[in-house]
Amino acid sequence: MGETIVTMTVHGPRGSRQVDGIADTAATFTKIPRETAEAIGLEARFETEVELGDGRTVTRQLVLAEVEIEDVRRPVLVALADDGEQPLVGYTTLEALGFKVDTVKHALERRSAIEY
């Protein structure tokens, strides 16, 4: 099974940066390198505990950033990655921007917002 790599632009008060991340529908938050967030002026405003794939629980700092994928831009909470961690595009970002992952084509597809 392959990975879906997504190029996103993360916007902050001092500019923007492109980041390639794995689309991870099991991850709640998008995760970017801390250095990227600092370079564009994003400061941690929140903390949360997250469970990792191996069952460990860690505390992540979160920033409020505008994330853009394929010309769709929305504000979302983004986790700050520790050194060497893979950037991710989590399901809250995918849903907020109106995308789903096609696991056969390894690509994003647009989808309508859901309201029940």
N, C-alpha and C positions, 0 to 999 in steps of 0.2 A: 504494500500500500504506500503510495507516494504522499508527499506533502504539498500543500497549496501555499506558495509564497506570494505574499501581498506587499506591494509597495504603497506605503502611506506617507502622507506629509503631516507632520506634527507642527502646529502653529503655537507660538508663544509671544509674549510682549516684546521680545527682542529678536524676532525673526522666525524662521521655520527651517526644518530639516526633513529630508527624506529618510525613511527607515524601512528596511525590508524585514518583514516578520512572517512567521508561520501562522496561518489561519488555524486557530485552535478552538473548536466549538465546545471543548470541555473546560476552557479557561474563562473565568468570569471577566477578568480585566485584560485590556491591552497592556503590554509591558514593553517599555523602551529603556535604553541605557540611561543611567543617571546623568552621565556627562552630556548627553543630548539635551535632556531637560534643562540642565543648568545653563548650557550654551544659549538657549533661546529664552531664558528668563522665567522658566517655570519653577515654582517653589512648592515643596511638599506642604499640603494643607490638612491632610487626613492620614490616618493609619488604619490598617485592617489586618486581621489574621487571614491567611489563605492556606489551604491544604494543597500540598504538592502531590505529584503523581506517585511518589513513593510512600505517601501516608504521613510524612512530616508536616508540621504546621509551622509557618514562619510569619513574621510581621512584615508587611509591605507598607512603604510610604506611597501615598497617592497624590497626584496633581490633577487639577482640572485643566484640560487642554482641548483645543480644537483639532480634531483629526479629520483628514481629508483622504478619501479613496475614490478614484475615478470621478473627480469633480463633484463629489458629494461631501459636504463639510458640516460637522456637528460638534457641539461640546460633549465631552465624555470624561469619565474618570480614568486615569492611566496610572498603572503601577510603575515604580522605578526598579529597574533590574540591578542586581548585584553584578560585579565584574564577571565577564565571561558568560553570562546567561543569554540565552537565545531570545531576541525580541519576539513577541507574540501579538496577534490580533485576536482579542477575546470576543466572546459572544455578545457582550453588552454593546461593544462598538459595532459589530456586524449588524445587530438588530437596529441600533440607533441610526445607522447610515442606510439601512434598507437593503442588506445583502444576505445571501445564504451561500454556503459552500457546496459546489458541485464536486463530490468526491471522485467521480469518474473522470471528468475533464480536468480536475485539479485547478479550478477557476472559480471566481466569484460570479454569482448571478444576482441581478436586481430582484427584489421582492417587495410586495406592498407591505405597508405597516399593518399590524394586526390589532384589532380592537374588539374585545368581546364584551 
